[in-house]
Amino acid sequence: MATIEEVRALASRLPRSYEALVRDRVKFRVGRIVYLAFSRDETIMEFAFPKDEREALVASEPDKFQMPCASDLRYNWARARLAALGGDEVHDLVLDAWRMVVPRSVAAGYSEPGYSGPVVPGPWARGAVASARPGRQRAH
């Protein structure tokens, strides 16, 4: 049985990952992108997961995995009952969800165990934001 404390310990040490409390729900983000979220009672973990694979995931173990709520079906998102997940399974789900939202270079530079790279806290964007598109001039 996995716990939110185990997930927090893993997610908080991933590069560019940080915890946020939104409407009394614990969420983990990279920049402004949420890749993990917990229900208010912390029994359900929602996570980034490819849309085209989630029906197969839910069908494989319906007592463990669930489809996201109707408003989240358009996103790469799935849900799991935290009590039904094992430690190794939740570890893999968290890492895969994180890899979906970080730049490829960051994901490629992370390896366990013994990762010694920096853990960058705070709301970092995925890339530099330009004030104007290349090749376009602002009107004066």
N, C-alpha and C positions, 0 to 999 in steps of 0.2 A: 504494500500500500504506500503510495507516494503522498507527500505532504507539501503544503505551500512553502514550508521552510526549506525543504530540499530544492525546490524549484528556485526559490529566492537565492539560495547559496550559489547555484549554478548560473542563473541569469545575471546576477550582479557582478560576476567576474568576467563576463563576455565583453570584448572590446565594443565600445560605443553604446552599450546597453545601460539603461537606467530605469529605475522604478518610479512610477507615478501613481497617485491616488486620484481617481476620477469618479465623482459621484459615488463615493464609498466603495469603489472597486479597485483592487490592485491590478495595475497594468505594467507591462514592461515594453519599453520603446527603444528604437534606434532613431534618433532625430525625432521627427513627428510621427513616425510610422509605428503603430502598435503591432507587436508580434506575439504577445501573450496577454491574456486577460483572465481574471478569475471572477466567478459569481460573488455576490455580496456575502454569501455564507461560506465561500471558499470550497465548495464541493465540486464545482465544474471548472475545468480549465479550457479556455478557448485558445486556439493557436493558429498561426499562419500555416496553411496547407494548400497544395495545388487543387484548384476547383475540379479539374478533370479527373482527379484521383480520389476525391473524398467519398463519392458514392460507394466505391469499392472498399474503402476503409471502413465505412459504417456497416456495410453488408458483411464484412469479414468478422466483425465482433460487435454486434448491435448492443450488447449489454455494457460495452465499454465506450464506444464512440457514438456520436450523434451528429446530425446535420446542424448547421448553424440556424439561428432564428431566421424567419422569412426576410427580414430587412438586411441580413448579412449574407444572403445567398449569392449576391453578385461579387462578393469578395473571395479571395483565397483564404478560406477560414473553415475550421472544423471545431468540434467540441468533444471533450472526454470527461468521464466521471473520474475525478482524481483518485478516489478510493479504489478504483478498479485497475489503476496503472501500477506497474512495478517500477522499481528504481531505475533499472536500465532502460526501460521503455520510455519513461518520462524524460530521462536524460537525452535520448535520441530525438524525441519530439521537440524538446526545447532547442537543441542544437540545429535541427533542420529548419525550425521556424525562424530562428535568428539568421541562419544562412540565406533565407529567402529575402531578407530586408537589408542586409549590409552590402556594401560594395564587394564585388568578387575578390578584389585584392585584399580586403580585410579578412574575408572568410578563408581565403587561401593561406593567409599568414597565421591563422590560428590552428593550433594542433594541441591535443591533449595526450598524455599528461605532461606536466612540466612546462606548460606554456609560460614564457617569461616576458611576453610582450606587454605593452602598456594597456591598461584598462582606462579608457577615457570616459569619465563621468560627464553628465550634463547633456543638454539637448543639442547635439551636433547635427547639422544638416548632412544629407548624403553627398553633397557637392557644393561647389561655389555657386552662388546665385548672382547672375549678372543683372545689372539694372536695365540694360537694353539688349536686345537680340543682336548678335553679330551681323554686320552688314546693314544695319538700320541706323539711321541718324534720328536723334530726337529733334522735334520741331522747337524752334526758339521763338 
